[in-house]
Amino acid sequence: MKKLLLASAATALTAGAAFAAGHASEAKIGIILGFTGPIESITPAMADSAELAISEINESGNFLDGVMLAPARADSTCIDASAATAAAERLVSEGVVAIMGADCSGVTGAVLSNVAVPNGIPMVSPSATSPALSTAEDNGLFFRTAPSDARQGAVIAEILNEKGVSEVAVTYTNNDYGKGLADAFAQSFEEMGGTVTLSAPHDDGKADYSAEVGALASAGGEALMVFGYTDQGGKGMIQASYDTGAFDMYVMGDGMYGDTLFQEQAEALEGSIGTSPWAQGDGAEAFDTVATEAGVDASSSYTRESYDAAALIALAMMAGGEASSDAVAANLMSVANAPGEPILPGELGKALEILADGGEIDYVGASGVELIGPGEAAGSYRHYMIKDGAAETVEFK
């Protein structure tokens, strides 16, 4: 897990290997996301954003003496570890040198342990946020551009504390992501003097959530915390609560961010709040511009992190002088952080030129990239409120 130490390994790459790999005609980057499953409504924009960065690299003509990057998509399903593992194994058999993904925490952990580590394939996840991934045995191969839920839980607790909310009930999707976020939130909220009346899991794919909602309503609380998925159980829990009048205030984690949900349940969610990893400033504005010009939905969640994940993979290869897994693992932390020339979306060609000339870059990207500790993002969060079926920014934390 000591990724900071890996940067020094870049000097160990042999000149002969760098020349051979650097002059290959094509290098594949796997893109493994939940194209089916509980977040399928937000996945297309994530994949498009990653491929936007790859296209920008290719169109610059500055990458490793003409090597072209080729994206290869695979379906993680978000929730089926066996299917995600099989999808990742297929990508490896096709010769990918790195993986942009996976997305949901459980399948990400499965791909990491079952495929990436045994095959020496680095992964950069744009959205796997479970705190457990911070200590996973990864041989220096796992990175993420979204912050850990250890931080999101604290941010949500802080928001509720500022609003004077002292008692809440919690429902979470029954997997690593949901449990990790629920636990992180509860710890922070209780340290601030708050009370969790009941914290209970829900399963995805059910037709009826009235029993789960009934138990939570009996426990009471000023709001229902919903740490689930926008296209599955989280959505079902809100609908069941609204139908029975159990709660009228919802606080949503990042897995619940989705325009379709907000529009379909506009009345139920009016005045409710949530958090999602987000960025503001020059990098975010630059991404909005390049994404809009390319016809990519920049407003969806985890699009910025997906663009950044793919960009970091390519820039790490360039810094290492070859399109290889070793180059990505050894150089990703160094291109992501200072010192160096700050690089924003739309400036990947410039970054390649700097690296080719022996210079250093500090990839800021669309999400304000700063990788810390075991290769994960420091990150910031957008605190939003639902008004008239749309998310409006309250503040950034």
N, C-alpha and C positions, 0 to 999 in steps of 0.2 A: 504493500500500500504506500510505500514511500516514493511517490511519483516525483517529488522534487529532486530526488537523487538520480532519477533516470535521465534528466537532461544531459548530464555529463557523459552518458553512454553514447551520445551522438558521435563523439570523436572516434569511437571504436568501429564505426562502419568502414569497411574496406573500400578503397578506391575502385578496385575491379568490380565489386558487387554493385557499387553505386553507378558505374558506367553502364553495366549490363542492364540493370533495372531502369535506369534513367533513359535508356534508348529503346525501351519496349514501346510498342505502338499504343497500347491501351492498358489501363489499370482500372479494376472494378471496385466500386464502393457499394457495399450492401446497404439497403434502406429497409429495415424491418420494423414495421409499425402495424397497429391494429386496424387493418383495412376492413375487417369484419369485427363485430363485437361491441362492447359497451361504449366505446369512444369513436365509433366509425364515422360519425358526423364531422369530427374535427381533424381526422387523420389525413384526408386528401390535401388540405392546405399545408400540413406539416411536411408531407412528402414533396409537394411542389416547392416549398421554401428551400428544402435541402437541395433539390435538383436545380434550383435557381443559382445557388452558390457554385455548384458543379459546372453549370453552363457558363457562368461568369469566368471561372478559371479557364475553361476550354477556349472561350472566345478571346481571351487575352492573348493567346499564342505564346505566353511566357512560361509555361509549365514544363520543366524538365526536358528541354530540347524537343518539344513537340509531342510528348506523351498526352494522350487524351484520356480523361476520366469518364467512366461509364457507370451510371447508377444501375443497380439491380434490386428490384423490389421483392419483398417477401412479407407474408401476413403473419404477424405475431398473435393475432386474435385478442390480445390484451390479457386474456384470462386463462388460456389453455397452455400450460407449460410444455406438454408433450408436443403439441402442434407448433409452438414457437421454436422448440429445440429442433424439430424436423425441418422447419423452414430455414433456420440458421445453418443447419448441416448442408442443406441444398446450396445455400449461398457459398459456403466454404468449398463445396465440390466444384462450384463454378469459378473459383479462383479469386474471390474478393480478398483484398488486402486489409480492409477495415470495415467496420459496421457502424452506420449512423442509426442508433437505436440500442435496445428496443425502447418501447414506450412505457408500458405499465410495469410497476416494480417487480411483481412476482415473475412475470415472463422474462424480464431483464435479468433477474438473478439466475433463472434457469439457463438462459442462453450463455451467460457469463461462465457458470460453473461447468456446464455440459459441453459447450462448443468453443467459446472464445479462449478460455484458459488452456484446454488440451491442445488447441491448434495454434496458439500464439497470435490470435487475432484481436487487435485493440477494438474497443467499443466506445462510442461517445453517445450517451443517451441524452435526448433533449427534454425528457419528461419523467423519467423514473426517479421518484423523490423519497422513497423509503429510507429512513435513517439507518436501517440495517445494511444498506449497500455501502455505507461509509467504512464498514469494517469487514466487508466481504473479502475472501481470499482471491485476489485478482492478478497476482504476479505483475502488477504495474500496468495492467491492460485496460482498466475501466476508468472512464471519465464521464462527467455529466455537466451540461450547461444550464440545468435548472437546479436551484438550491434544494437542500434536504428539507424534509418535512419537520425536522427538529426545529428549524427556523420558522416554517410556516405556522406550526402550532403555537409558537410564542407570539407571532405577529397577530394571529386571530385572538388570542387571549388578551393581548394588549388593547386591541380595538374594542372588545367587549368591556374591558375594565374602564376604558375612557368613556364609554357610553353609559356606564353605571349598571350594566347587566351583571347580576350576581348569581343567578341560577339558570342552568340550561340542561337539556337532555341531548344525548349524542346518539346518532345512528351512523354506522360506518359499513362500507362494503367489506364482506368477510374475506379479506386477503391481506397480504403484506402491506400494501399501500394504505388501505383503510384503517387497519389496526395500528400501524405506525403513526399515522396522523392523529388518530383519536387519542393515543397514549401521550403523544407529544403535547397536544392541546391540553389534555386534562392535567398534566403535570404543571404546565405554566399557569393555567387558569386557577388551579387550587393554591399555587404559591402566591397568587395575587389576592387570595381570599375568596375566590369564587367556588361554587358548588356544582358538581356534575350529579344530577339527580339519578340518572341511569345512562350507562354507556352500553349499547347493545348492537350486535352485528345484524346486517340483513344480507340475504343472498340475492344475487342477480338472476334475472330471468323468470321471476315469479309473476303470476297474474294478479295476485291479491296480497297486499301488504297491510291489511287492516289489523291483523293480530299484532304485528310489530309496532304499529302506530298506537294501538290501544295500550300496550305496556308502557310505552314512552309517555303517553298522555297521562296515565295514572301516576307516574312518577312526578310529573309536573315540570315546570320550568318556564322562563320567560321567552325562550326561543328553542327551536330544534336545530341542532348542528347537523348538517348533512355532509358527510364525507364519503361520497359515492361517485357514481358515473352519470354523466349527462344523458346517456341513451339507455340506461338500465335501472338498477334498483334505486339509485338516488332519486331519479325522476319519479319512480313509482311510489316512493315514500312520501314525497311532497304531494303528489296527487291524492294519495289515501288520506293524508293529514288534512288537506284542504276539503276533501269530500265530507269528512266527519267533523270538521271544525276543531280538530285537536290542537293545532298551533296556528298562529297567524303571523309568525315571524320566523324566518329561516336564515341561517348563516351557513354559507356553502364554501367548501374547500375547492381547490383548483380543478379537480376532476369533474366538477359540476358546471364549469364555465362553457357555455355554448349558446349561440344566438337562437338556435331552434328551440331549445328548452325555454329560454326567456320569453320568446314569442308565444309558444304554445301554452305556457302556464303564467302568462302575464298577470292575470288577476290574482292568482295565488301568491305570486312572488312580489307583488307591488310593495316597495319599501324594504324588502329583504336585502341582505348584503352578502358579499363574498370576497375572496382573495384569489389571486392568480399571479404566478411569476410574470413580471412585466418590467419594462424599462421605459425611461423617458430620456430626452436629451438628443444630442446630435446623431448618435448611432441609431436610435429608434426612428428618428425622422428620415435618416438616409435609407433605412430599410423600407419604410413606407413608400418612399419615392421609387426605389428600384423594383419593389414587389408590384406596385400599382402599374408601372410601365410594362411589366412582364405579364400582367393579368393574374397575379397571385393574390389571394385574399390575405392581406397583411393584418386584418383586424382579428383574426381567429387566434385562439390560444396556442402557445408553443410553436408558433411559426418563426419567431425570432430565434428561439433556442435551436430550432431545426436548421435554419440557415447557418447559424454559428457553428453547430456541430460539424456539418459537412465542410465548412470553410476551414475549420481548425485541422481536420484530417488532411486536407490538401496542402495547407501551409506547412504542417509538420513534415509531410513528405518532401516538400521543397527544401525545407531547412536541413533535412537529412541527406539530400542529394539523390534520393531514389524513391520510387513508388513501391514501398515495401511496408510490411507490418512493423518491422523493427524501427524504421524511420519515424512512423507515427508515434509509437510508444515512447521513443527516446526524446522526441522534440516537441510534443504537443504542449507541455507545460511552459516551455521557453517561448514559443510563439504567442501563447495566450497572455503572458504577463510582461510587465516592465522588466528591464529597460527596453527601449526601442521606439520606432516611429509608430504613433497611434494609427490604427487601420480601421476604417468604417466600412459598412456595406457599400458596394460599388467601387471599392478601392482594392479589390483582390489582385488585379493585374499589377498595380503599383507595389503591393506587398511582395509579389513574386520577383519583381525587378530588384527590390531592396535585398531580398534574400540571395538572389543570384549574384549580386555584387558583394556578398559577404557581410551585409548589414544586419541589423536586428529590428524586429517589429514587436509591437505591443498590440495584439489584436483586441480591439474594443468591441467591434461587431455591433449587432443589433440589440443585444441584451446587456451591454456593459460588461463584457466578459472579464472576470477576475477569478482564476482558479486557485483554490486554497487547499491546504491539508492534503487529503487523499484524492486530489484531482477533481474537486467539485466546486460548483459556483457559489460565490458569496451571495449574489442575487439580491433583487429587490422585488417587492410585491405591490400590485395594484389593489387597493381597497376600493370596491365599487358598490353601487346601489342600483337596484332594479327600479326603473321608472318607465311606465308605459311600454313594457315589454322589451326594454333595452338596458344594457349596463352603462351607467354613467360613473365616471371616475370621481371618487371622493378625495383620495390622496394616494401618495406612494410611500411605502415604508421599507 
